[in-house]
Amino acid sequence: MNIAQARDVSIVEILQNLGYEHISTNGKESWYLSPFRSENSASFKLNLKLNRWYDHGEQIGGNVVDLIVKLKKCTVSEALKYLQSCDTFSFQKQTALAYERKKEGNCNNVLIVKRIEHSALKQYLVSRGITNSYALMQIEEVHYEINQKKYFAIGFKNKSDGWELRSKYSKSCIKKKDITLIDNGCTVVKIFEGFFDYLSFLQISDEKNINESDYLILNSAALVVKNISILEKYKVIELYLDNDSTGDKYTKLITERLPAAKDERFKYSECKDLNEYLCKYKPI
């Protein structure tokens, strides 16, 4: 991938893949909490038509290559390799028109939703340590279409009827990005960044105790900012976010705002996330 090709990679998709969601948008530009620091008011602007960003807090901006160089603290060559490694249709060249059509739902469609049957998806689940029947009940096999090309993946539904999609080769979302709240009517809630961490928790846990908690799967760590009011009713908030800078950022945000919140990451402190812990220490 050269620089000219890299500039066509959607910054929206890159930010989404890294766990950042916009706070507001008007169709021409979107505003985000800065990925470079902790803040309460969005100061990071993305021009959707030009595919360019500008951070008002630091008064710098640029294209997607510039963004990766700053975020990853790497060279241009390393940034190009990173973009090249994002081997999924979500990072293929997109025009501004294609992106707008995607947001309107005109170029993607869910074709079939059924229980997991495809051998490739079953093998992928086993490779991620997910075999528990209760955990498998939480997901579906989703066949879908993007720009007249057909795909299939493991699907996890969010509260806006969008689908988080995962396979060995891709990580994406079809339709609207949103949280998933599993409400069991409890005073305790457990929070996970992604649905594989939630499935990993179910895999590890005693099934008798599973319904003694509500579960909030963010599907993107940044979505906690929009949904923090949901957490105010809970007496106990357990945070199972990733052991990385993004996880640090949002764990700090929640624990500072809500006294009932506690960081549970010490349970898998040697691993990036709960799924890595499952695969490393509790193999099938």
C-alpha positions as CSV (number, residue, x, y, z in Angstrom):
1,M,0.0,0.0,0.0
2,N,1.4,3.4,-1.0
3,I,0.5,6.8,0.6
4,A,-2.0,7.6,-2.2
5,Q,-3.9,4.4,-1.6
6,A,-3.8,4.8,2.2
7,R,-5.4,8.2,2.0
8,D,-8.5,6.6,0.7
9,V,-8.9,4.4,3.7
10,S,-11.9,5.6,5.8
11,I,-10.9,7.4,9.0
12,V,-14.4,6.6,10.3
13,E,-13.7,2.9,10.0
14,I,-10.2,3.2,11.5
15,L,-11.5,5.1,14.5
16,Q,-14.4,2.6,14.9
17,N,-12.0,-0.3,14.8
18,L,-9.8,1.3,17.4
19,G,-12.9,1.8,19.7
20,Y,-13.8,5.4,19.0
21,E,-17.3,6.5,18.1
22,H,-18.5,10.0,17.2
23,I,-20.2,12.1,19.9
24,S,-22.2,14.1,17.3
25,T,-22.5,14.4,13.5
26,N,-24.4,16.4,10.9
27,G,-23.6,14.3,7.8
28,K,-20.7,16.6,6.7
29,E,-18.5,16.3,9.8
30,S,-18.3,14.3,13.0
31,W,-17.0,15.2,16.4
32,Y,-15.1,12.8,18.7
33,L,-13.5,12.8,22.1
34,S,-9.8,13.2,21.2
35,P,-8.1,9.8,20.8
36,F,-4.8,11.6,22.0
37,R,-5.9,12.4,25.5
38,S,-8.7,12.3,28.1
39,E,-11.4,15.0,27.8
40,N,-15.0,15.6,28.5
41,S,-15.9,17.7,25.5
42,A,-15.3,16.6,21.9
43,S,-12.5,18.6,20.2
44,F,-11.6,16.1,17.5
45,K,-13.3,17.0,14.2
46,L,-13.5,14.7,11.2
47,N,-14.5,16.0,7.7
48,L,-16.5,13.1,6.2
49,K,-16.3,14.3,2.6
50,L,-12.6,15.1,2.6
51,N,-11.7,12.2,4.9
52,R,-9.5,14.6,7.0
53,W,-9.2,15.2,10.7
54,Y,-8.4,18.1,13.0
55,D,-7.7,18.1,16.7
56,H,-8.6,21.6,18.1
57,G,-6.9,20.8,21.5
58,E,-3.5,20.3,19.9
59,Q,-4.2,22.3,16.7
60,I,-3.0,19.6,14.4
61,G,-4.6,17.6,11.7
62,G,-4.2,15.6,8.5
63,N,-5.1,12.4,6.7
64,V,-5.4,8.9,7.9
65,V,-1.7,8.2,7.6
66,D,-0.9,11.2,9.9
67,L,-3.5,9.9,12.3
68,I,-1.9,6.5,12.6
69,V,1.6,8.0,12.9
70,K,0.5,10.1,15.9
71,L,-1.8,7.4,17.5
72,K,0.7,4.6,17.2
73,K,3.8,6.8,17.6
74,C,5.3,5.1,14.5
75,T,6.9,6.0,11.2
76,V,5.0,6.6,7.9
77,S,6.3,3.2,6.7
78,E,4.9,1.5,9.8
79,A,1.6,3.3,9.5
80,L,1.3,2.0,5.9
81,K,2.0,-1.5,7.1
82,Y,-0.7,-1.1,9.8
83,L,-3.3,0.1,7.3
84,Q,-2.3,-2.7,4.9
85,S,-2.8,-5.3,7.7
86,C,-6.4,-4.2,8.2
87,D,-7.5,-7.1,5.9
88,T,-11.2,-6.5,5.9
89,F,-13.7,-5.0,3.4
90,S,-14.3,-2.2,5.9
91,F,-11.0,-0.7,5.0
92,Q,-11.2,-0.9,1.3
93,K,-11.3,2.3,-0.8
94,Q,-14.5,4.3,-0.1
95,T,-15.7,7.5,-1.7
96,A,-17.6,10.0,0.3
97,L,-20.8,9.0,-1.5
98,A,-20.3,5.4,-0.7
99,Y,-19.9,6.2,2.9
100,E,-23.1,8.3,3.0
101,R,-25.0,5.5,1.3
102,K,-23.6,3.0,3.8
103,K,-24.9,5.2,6.6
104,E,-28.3,5.3,5.0
105,G,-28.4,1.5,4.7
106,N,-28.7,1.5,0.9
107,C,-25.7,-0.6,0.2
108,N,-25.7,-3.2,2.9
109,N,-28.4,-5.8,3.7
110,V,-28.8,-8.7,6.1
111,L,-29.8,-11.7,4.1
112,I,-30.0,-14.6,6.5
113,V,-29.8,-14.9,10.3
114,K,-29.7,-18.5,11.8
115,R,-27.9,-20.5,14.4
116,I,-24.2,-21.2,13.9
117,E,-23.9,-23.9,11.3
118,H,-20.9,-23.1,9.0
119,S,-17.8,-25.1,9.8
120,A,-15.5,-22.1,9.4
121,L,-17.4,-20.2,12.0
122,K,-17.5,-23.1,14.4
123,Q,-13.7,-23.6,14.0
124,Y,-13.2,-19.9,14.6
125,L,-15.2,-20.0,17.8
126,V,-13.2,-23.0,19.1
127,S,-10.0,-21.1,18.3
128,R,-11.3,-18.3,20.5
129,G,-12.2,-20.7,23.3
130,I,-16.0,-20.4,22.9
131,T,-17.8,-23.8,23.2
132,N,-20.2,-23.3,26.1
133,S,-23.8,-23.9,24.9
134,Y,-25.1,-20.8,26.8
135,A,-22.5,-18.6,25.2
136,L,-23.3,-19.9,21.8
137,M,-26.9,-19.0,22.3
138,Q,-26.0,-15.3,22.4
139,I,-24.7,-15.2,18.8
140,E,-26.0,-16.0,15.3
141,E,-24.7,-16.8,11.9
142,V,-25.3,-13.8,9.7
143,H,-25.2,-13.7,5.9
144,Y,-25.1,-10.2,4.6
145,E,-24.3,-8.1,1.5
146,I,-22.1,-5.1,1.1
147,N,-22.0,-3.3,-2.2
148,Q,-23.4,-6.4,-4.0
149,K,-20.8,-8.7,-2.5
150,K,-21.9,-11.4,-0.1
151,Y,-20.3,-12.3,3.2
152,F,-21.0,-14.3,6.3
153,A,-19.8,-14.0,9.9
154,I,-20.7,-14.5,13.6
155,G,-23.2,-11.9,14.5
156,F,-24.1,-10.2,17.8
157,K,-27.1,-7.9,17.8
158,N,-27.1,-4.4,19.4
159,K,-30.1,-2.5,20.7
160,S,-30.5,-0.5,17.5
161,D,-30.9,-3.8,15.4
162,G,-27.4,-3.4,14.1
163,W,-25.0,-6.4,14.0
164,E,-21.4,-6.7,15.3
165,L,-19.8,-9.1,12.9
166,R,-16.7,-11.2,13.5
167,S,-14.9,-13.9,11.5
168,K,-11.3,-15.1,11.1
169,Y,-10.8,-12.5,8.4
170,S,-13.0,-9.5,9.4
171,K,-14.2,-7.3,12.2
172,S,-17.0,-4.9,11.3
173,C,-20.5,-3.7,12.0
174,I,-23.5,-3.6,9.7
175,K,-26.3,-1.0,10.1
176,K,-26.1,1.2,13.2
177,K,-23.4,0.9,15.8
178,D,-24.8,0.7,19.3
179,I,-24.5,-1.0,22.7
180,T,-26.1,-4.3,23.7
181,L,-27.7,-4.3,27.1
182,I,-28.8,-7.7,28.6
183,D,-31.2,-6.7,31.3
184,N,-31.9,-9.5,33.9
185,G,-33.4,-7.0,36.4
186,C,-30.4,-7.0,38.6
187,T,-28.6,-4.3,40.7
188,V,-25.2,-5.5,39.4
189,V,-24.0,-4.9,35.9
190,K,-20.8,-6.2,34.2
191,I,-19.4,-4.1,31.4
192,F,-17.4,-5.5,28.5
193,E,-15.8,-3.8,25.4
194,G,-16.7,-6.4,22.9
195,F,-18.9,-9.4,22.6
196,F,-16.1,-12.0,22.6
197,D,-15.1,-10.8,26.1
198,Y,-18.8,-11.2,27.1
199,L,-18.8,-14.7,25.6
200,S,-15.5,-15.5,27.4
201,F,-17.1,-14.5,30.7
202,L,-20.0,-16.9,30.1
203,Q,-17.5,-19.6,29.0
204,I,-15.6,-19.3,32.3
205,S,-18.6,-18.7,34.7
206,D,-20.9,-21.1,36.4
207,E,-24.2,-21.1,34.5
208,K,-26.2,-21.1,37.8
209,N,-24.9,-17.6,38.5
210,I,-25.1,-16.1,35.0
211,N,-28.5,-14.4,35.5
212,E,-27.5,-12.8,38.8
213,S,-26.1,-9.8,36.8
214,D,-27.0,-7.5,34.0
215,Y,-24.5,-7.2,31.1
216,L,-23.5,-4.1,29.1
217,I,-21.5,-4.9,26.0
218,L,-20.2,-1.6,24.6
219,N,-19.3,-2.9,21.1
220,S,-17.0,0.2,21.1
221,A,-15.5,1.5,24.3
222,A,-16.3,5.1,23.3
223,L,-20.0,4.4,23.4
224,V,-19.9,4.4,27.2
225,V,-19.8,8.2,27.1
226,K,-23.3,8.3,25.4
227,N,-24.7,5.7,27.7
228,I,-23.2,6.4,31.1
229,S,-26.7,7.4,32.5
230,I,-27.7,3.8,32.1
231,L,-25.2,2.9,34.8
232,E,-26.5,5.2,37.5
233,K,-29.2,2.8,38.7
234,Y,-26.8,0.1,39.5
235,K,-25.4,-0.6,43.0
236,V,-22.4,-2.5,41.7
237,I,-20.7,-1.8,38.4
238,E,-17.9,-4.2,37.4
239,L,-15.6,-3.2,34.6
240,Y,-14.0,-5.8,32.4
241,L,-12.4,-3.5,29.8
242,D,-9.1,-4.1,27.9
243,N,-5.7,-3.7,29.4
244,D,-4.6,-1.0,27.0
245,S,-4.7,2.8,26.7
246,T,-8.4,2.8,25.6
247,G,-9.4,0.5,28.5
248,D,-7.4,2.7,30.9
249,K,-9.1,5.8,29.6
250,Y,-12.7,4.6,29.9
251,T,-12.2,2.7,33.2
252,K,-10.9,5.9,34.7
253,L,-13.8,7.9,33.2
254,I,-16.4,5.5,34.7
255,T,-14.8,5.0,38.1
256,E,-14.3,8.8,38.6
257,R,-18.0,9.5,37.7
258,L,-19.6,6.5,39.5
259,P,-18.6,5.5,43.0
260,A,-20.3,2.1,42.5
261,A,-17.8,1.2,39.7
262,K,-14.8,-1.0,40.2
263,D,-12.0,-2.2,38.0
264,E,-12.0,-6.0,37.6
265,R,-9.0,-6.1,35.2
266,F,-6.7,-7.4,37.9
267,K,-8.3,-10.8,37.2
268,Y,-6.6,-11.0,33.8
269,S,-3.8,-8.4,34.3
270,E,-1.3,-10.4,32.3
271,C,-3.5,-10.5,29.2
272,K,-4.9,-7.8,26.9
273,D,-8.5,-8.8,27.5
274,L,-10.7,-11.5,28.9
275,N,-10.8,-13.6,25.7
276,E,-7.0,-13.7,25.6
277,Y,-7.1,-14.9,29.3
278,L,-9.6,-17.6,28.4
279,C,-7.4,-18.9,25.5
280,K,-4.2,-18.8,27.5
281,Y,-5.2,-20.1,30.9
282,K,-8.5,-22.1,30.3
283,P,-8.0,-23.9,27.0
284,I,-10.6,-26.3,25.8
